[in-house]
Structure formats: C-alpha cells, structure tokens
C-alpha cells in the first residue's frame, strides 16, 4: 500500500450541515462575510484535523471576482481571503498537530465549466493576488477544481515566484476529460517546470476517478483524489450556480464512511498518495480512513 496524505473533506457542505446560511452564489464564503460564523469555519477545520486530515484547505473557494461582483462586495476580497487563511492557520495551531495548510486557488471561471472570462494577463493577476494574500498562512498551494490545461498553466506561472509546493486539483467530466475537452496527460510537458507535489481529481465521483486513473499514473508524479458524494454533475451545471447543490445535484446517501473507506483502501493499493473528499464528504468519512 502506498504512503498516503489524508486531505480534508468538503468545507461548504459541512458548514451548511452545521447551520451556515448561504448567501446566493457566495456559498461557503458566506461564513467568512458573517463574523459570527468564523468560529464555525474553525470548528469544521478542527473536526477534519481531529478525525485524521493531515492537510486542510482554506475556505475561499467562492471568493472569486465574478461571485463577489455579482454580490456587490468585490472590495471585501482581500479581507475575505485573509480571514480564510487566518482561520485555517489558527485551527492548526489550536490543534497542536502537524497539519499542512493548503491555500485554495480556485478556478477563475464558474465551477465545473471550461469558459475563461478574463484575458490571460488578468487571470494570472487574479491567481497571484489570491496566492499573495494566502501565502503567509499556507504550506502549499492547491489549484482548486481547475478546468483546463491553459488555466492550470496560467495559475502555475502566476504562483511560481512563491516557490511553494503545488497540488493541482483538476476537475473531470464523465468522459474522463477536463471540462475543456482535454486529456490531463497534456500537462506532462509543463509540470516539470514547477514545484509540483501531485495531481488529483478534484470534486469528482469515484467512478470518474477510476476512469482517469491510467492518465494520472502516466504523469509519473504522485496522484490521488478529492471525491464528492453527488449523484450527478450535469454539463450545464452553470445554470444552477445559485442553487443548493444538494438539491440540484442530488446526494449519494449510500456513500457512507464505510463505503468511502473501502474505496480509499482500494485506490491506495492502486498507487494513490493523496486521499480525501470534496462536497458531502464529512469528518466522519475522514475518520473512517485515518486508522
């Protein structure tokens, strides 16, 4: 069995389960805007740490210009990023455990969609801005659910100067390709230029991970996953951006901690290094694989 680094689960869904009131498309960032919910964010981080996560990801997946503009709070961006970094860092300090913090650098488009809305220069600046704010709190950067080779490459260039390890989290569709229609193997020609710690399938189903496994193995670097427990992510998910994902995408109630453990153990035997969850993977799932 391969050595493993246990990542955390899905922050947004865990916050929702504990009473976070989502504010339209801001989703998990709602708990950063509302100061009374900062303790809730720390509590979720701590629960993942205490159930076995060796690395946690900062809670700023929806702190993106498009979402902030839609909600007329773009001026709060640096504050929200800073708070997300501080809360994650403080949770690790409070736990007293040796846990890594991954600074989330989310896709700059809409979640799961391949469209790029900015020029390359603008996108590079956005990735750099986020990384620069999270840098003091982060042990590594996590490219969070990126959707094309171009977007990944731009992000890598944007954060190269920080000289920190980078975990690439790429999203995949049911056909095993990135939302852009590309095969992840295309990244093999550029990743040697950067400080890459691994490439994982991000917010995908276990079935999609199984499909992309040969492509990840062909990269000759550590690999793994953050799988979700949604029933289905349709190709036109963009139409449901402001919806409750639980309602729009459906939950796989059968994906229990025990089932998750079976899946993780099997994939560790298949060579996975990074194992963890995304939406609807909770601390009890992480606890199941930490022993």
C-alpha positions as CSV (number, residue, x, y, z in Angstrom):
1,X,0.0,0.0,0.0
2,X,1.2,3.5,-0.9
3,X,2.1,6.1,1.6
4,X,-0.8,8.5,2.0
5,X,-1.6,12.1,2.8
6,X,-5.1,12.4,4.1
7,X,-6.7,15.6,2.9
8,X,-9.9,17.1,4.3
9,X,-13.5,16.9,3.1
10,X,-16.0,19.4,1.7
11,X,-16.0,22.6,3.7
12,X,-19.0,24.2,2.1
13,X,-21.3,21.2,2.6
14,X,-20.0,20.7,6.2
15,X,-20.7,24.3,7.0
16,X,-24.2,24.1,5.5
17,X,-24.9,21.0,7.6
18,X,-24.0,22.9,10.7
19,X,-26.3,25.8,10.1
20,X,-24.4,28.2,7.7
21,X,-26.9,30.4,5.9
22,X,-25.6,30.6,2.3
23,X,-25.9,34.0,0.6
24,X,-26.7,33.3,-3.0
25,X,-23.7,32.5,-5.2
26,X,-21.2,33.3,-2.3
27,X,-22.0,29.9,-0.8
28,X,-19.2,28.8,1.6
29,X,-17.8,32.4,1.6
30,X,-21.0,33.4,3.4
31,X,-19.3,32.1,6.6
32,X,-16.4,34.5,6.1
33,X,-18.6,37.5,5.5
34,X,-20.6,36.9,8.6
35,X,-18.1,37.3,11.5
36,X,-20.4,35.4,13.8
37,X,-19.7,32.3,11.7
38,X,-15.9,32.5,11.8
39,X,-15.9,30.1,14.8
40,X,-18.0,27.7,12.7
41,X,-15.3,27.6,10.0
42,X,-12.6,27.0,12.6
43,X,-14.7,24.3,14.1
44,X,-15.1,22.4,10.8
45,X,-11.3,22.7,10.1
46,X,-10.6,21.3,13.6
47,X,-13.1,18.5,13.1
48,X,-11.3,17.4,9.9
49,X,-7.9,17.7,11.7
50,X,-9.0,15.8,14.7
51,X,-10.5,13.0,12.6
52,X,-7.3,12.5,10.7
53,X,-6.7,15.1,8.0
54,X,-3.0,15.7,7.5
55,X,-3.8,18.7,5.3
56,X,-6.7,21.2,5.2
57,X,-7.7,23.6,2.5
58,X,-8.5,27.3,3.2
59,X,-12.3,28.1,2.9
60,X,-12.2,30.6,0.0
61,X,-13.4,28.5,-3.0
62,X,-16.1,31.1,-3.8
63,X,-14.0,34.2,-3.1
64,X,-13.7,35.0,-6.8
65,X,-14.2,38.2,-8.6
66,X,-17.2,37.1,-10.6
67,X,-19.1,36.0,-7.5
68,X,-18.1,39.0,-5.4
69,X,-19.1,41.4,-8.2
70,X,-22.5,39.7,-8.5
71,X,-23.0,40.4,-4.8
72,X,-21.5,43.9,-4.9
73,X,-18.7,43.1,-2.4
74,X,-15.6,43.0,-4.6
75,X,-13.9,45.5,-2.2
76,X,-14.0,42.8,0.5
77,X,-11.9,40.3,-1.4
78,X,-8.6,40.8,0.3
79,X,-10.3,40.8,3.7
80,X,-12.1,37.6,3.0
81,X,-9.0,35.8,1.7
82,X,-7.0,37.0,4.7
83,X,-9.7,35.7,7.1
84,X,-9.8,32.4,5.3
85,X,-6.1,32.0,5.7
86,X,-6.0,33.1,9.3
87,X,-8.9,30.8,10.4
88,X,-7.2,27.7,8.8
89,X,-3.8,28.6,10.3
90,X,-5.3,29.2,13.7
91,X,-7.1,25.9,13.6
92,X,-3.9,24.1,13.0
93,X,-2.2,26.0,15.8
94,X,-5.0,25.2,18.2
95,X,-5.0,21.5,17.3
96,X,-1.3,21.2,18.3
97,X,-0.8,18.7,15.4
98,X,1.5,18.8,12.4
99,X,-1.0,19.5,9.8
100,X,-0.4,21.3,6.5
101,X,-2.5,24.2,5.2
102,X,-3.2,24.4,1.5
103,X,-4.1,27.8,0.2
104,X,-7.0,27.4,-2.2
105,X,-6.6,28.9,-5.6
106,X,-10.0,28.3,-7.2
107,X,-10.9,28.3,-10.8
108,X,-11.5,31.8,-12.0
109,X,-14.5,30.8,-14.2
110,X,-17.7,29.2,-13.0
111,X,-17.4,25.9,-11.1
112,X,-17.0,22.9,-13.4
113,X,-17.2,25.0,-16.5
114,X,-14.4,25.5,-19.1
115,X,-15.0,29.1,-20.1
116,X,-12.3,31.6,-19.4
117,X,-13.8,35.1,-18.8
118,X,-10.5,37.0,-18.4
119,X,-7.5,37.7,-20.6
120,X,-4.5,35.5,-19.7
121,X,-2.9,38.5,-18.0
122,X,-6.0,39.3,-16.0
123,X,-6.3,35.6,-14.9
124,X,-2.6,35.5,-14.0
125,X,-3.1,38.6,-11.8
126,X,-6.1,37.1,-10.1
127,X,-4.3,33.8,-9.2
128,X,-1.3,35.8,-8.0
129,X,-3.5,38.1,-5.9
130,X,-5.1,35.2,-4.1
131,X,-1.8,33.4,-3.6
132,X,-0.1,36.5,-2.3
133,X,-2.8,37.0,0.4
134,X,-2.8,33.4,1.5
135,X,0.9,32.9,1.3
136,X,1.7,33.7,5.0
137,X,-0.7,31.1,6.2
138,X,-0.1,28.3,3.6
139,X,2.4,25.4,3.4
140,X,1.4,24.7,-0.2
141,X,-1.0,26.0,-2.8
142,X,-3.9,24.0,-4.0
143,X,-5.2,24.6,-7.5
144,X,-8.9,24.1,-6.6
145,X,-11.1,22.5,-9.2
146,X,-9.4,23.9,-12.3
147,X,-10.9,23.1,-15.7
148,X,-8.4,23.4,-18.5
149,X,-4.7,22.9,-19.2
150,X,-4.5,26.6,-20.0
151,X,-6.0,27.6,-16.7
152,X,-3.6,25.3,-14.8
153,X,-0.6,26.6,-16.7
154,X,-1.6,30.3,-16.1
155,X,-2.0,29.5,-12.4
156,X,1.4,27.7,-12.2
157,X,3.1,30.7,-13.8
158,X,1.3,33.1,-11.5
159,X,2.5,31.5,-8.3
160,X,5.9,30.3,-9.4
161,X,7.7,33.1,-7.5
162,X,6.4,31.9,-4.2
163,X,8.4,28.7,-4.5
164,X,5.9,26.6,-2.6
165,X,4.8,23.1,-3.3
166,X,1.7,23.0,-5.5
167,X,-1.0,20.4,-5.6
168,X,-3.0,20.5,-8.8
169,X,-6.7,19.7,-8.4
170,X,-8.2,19.2,-11.8
171,X,-11.9,18.6,-12.4
172,X,-13.1,15.9,-14.9
173,X,-16.3,15.1,-16.7
174,X,-17.8,11.6,-17.1
175,X,-15.8,11.1,-20.3
176,X,-12.6,11.3,-18.3
177,X,-11.6,14.6,-19.8
178,X,-11.2,18.1,-18.3
179,X,-14.3,20.3,-18.9
180,X,-12.2,21.9,-21.7
181,X,-12.2,18.6,-23.5
182,X,-8.5,17.9,-22.9
183,X,-6.8,14.9,-21.5
184,X,-4.8,15.6,-18.3
185,X,-1.8,13.9,-19.9
186,X,-1.2,17.1,-21.8
187,X,0.1,18.6,-18.6
188,X,3.1,16.3,-18.6
189,X,5.0,18.6,-20.9
190,X,4.9,21.5,-18.4
191,X,4.7,20.2,-14.9
192,X,8.5,19.6,-14.6
193,X,9.0,23.4,-14.7
194,X,7.2,23.8,-11.4
195,X,7.4,22.6,-7.8
196,X,4.5,20.1,-8.2
197,X,3.7,17.8,-5.2
198,X,1.0,16.0,-7.1
199,X,-2.1,16.0,-9.3
200,X,-5.5,14.9,-8.1
201,X,-9.0,14.6,-9.5
202,X,-11.0,17.4,-7.7
203,X,-14.7,17.2,-6.8
204,X,-15.3,14.2,-9.0
205,X,-17.2,10.9,-8.5
206,X,-15.3,7.7,-7.5
207,X,-16.3,6.3,-10.9
208,X,-14.7,9.2,-12.8
209,X,-11.5,8.8,-10.7
210,X,-11.4,5.2,-11.8
211,X,-11.6,6.3,-15.4
212,X,-8.8,8.9,-15.2
213,X,-6.5,6.7,-13.1
214,X,-4.4,5.5,-16.0
215,X,-3.9,9.1,-17.2
216,X,-2.9,10.2,-13.7
217,X,-0.5,7.3,-13.4
218,X,1.1,8.3,-16.8
219,X,2.2,11.6,-15.3
220,X,4.9,9.9,-13.2
221,X,4.2,12.1,-10.1
222,X,2.1,11.5,-7.0
223,X,-1.7,11.5,-7.6
224,X,-5.0,10.9,-5.9
225,X,-8.4,12.5,-5.4
226,X,-10.9,14.6,-3.5
227,X,-14.1,12.8,-4.4
228,X,-17.6,14.1,-3.9
229,X,-20.9,12.3,-2.9
230,X,-23.1,13.9,-5.5
231,X,-25.3,11.8,-7.7
232,X,-24.7,13.8,-10.9
233,X,-22.9,16.9,-12.1
234,X,-24.5,17.8,-15.4
235,X,-22.6,19.5,-18.2
236,X,-24.9,22.6,-17.8
237,X,-24.3,23.0,-14.1
238,X,-23.6,26.7,-14.7
239,X,-27.4,27.2,-14.9
240,X,-27.7,26.1,-11.3
241,X,-24.9,28.2,-9.9
242,X,-27.1,29.8,-7.2
243,X,-29.0,26.6,-6.3
244,X,-28.4,24.4,-3.3
245,X,-26.0,21.8,-4.7
246,X,-27.7,19.1,-2.5
247,X,-31.0,19.8,-4.3
248,X,-29.6,20.4,-7.8
249,X,-27.1,17.6,-7.9
250,X,-28.6,15.0,-5.5
251,X,-26.8,13.1,-2.7
252,X,-25.5,9.6,-2.8
253,X,-26.8,8.5,0.6
254,X,-25.2,5.1,0.1
255,X,-21.7,6.7,0.0
256,X,-21.3,6.1,3.8
257,X,-18.0,6.4,5.7
258,X,-17.6,2.6,5.4
259,X,-18.1,2.7,1.6
260,X,-15.6,5.6,1.4
261,X,-13.1,3.6,3.4
262,X,-13.4,0.7,1.0
263,X,-12.9,2.9,-2.0
264,X,-9.9,4.7,-0.4
265,X,-8.2,1.5,0.6
266,X,-8.6,0.0,-2.9
267,X,-7.2,3.1,-4.5
268,X,-4.2,3.3,-2.1
269,X,-3.4,-0.2,-3.3
270,X,-3.7,1.2,-6.9
271,X,-1.0,3.8,-6.0
272,X,-2.9,6.8,-4.8
273,X,-0.9,9.2,-2.4
274,X,-3.5,11.9,-1.8
275,X,-6.8,10.8,-0.5
276,X,-9.7,13.0,0.6
277,X,-13.1,14.3,-0.2
278,X,-15.0,17.3,-1.5
279,X,-18.7,18.1,-1.4
280,X,-20.6,15.9,1.1
281,X,-17.5,14.2,2.5
282,X,-17.6,14.9,6.2
283,X,-15.3,14.4,9.2
284,X,-16.8,11.0,9.9
285,X,-15.7,9.9,6.4
286,X,-12.2,11.1,7.1
287,X,-12.2,9.3,10.5
288,X,-13.1,6.1,8.7
289,X,-9.8,6.2,6.6
290,X,-7.5,7.5,9.3
291,X,-7.0,4.3,11.2
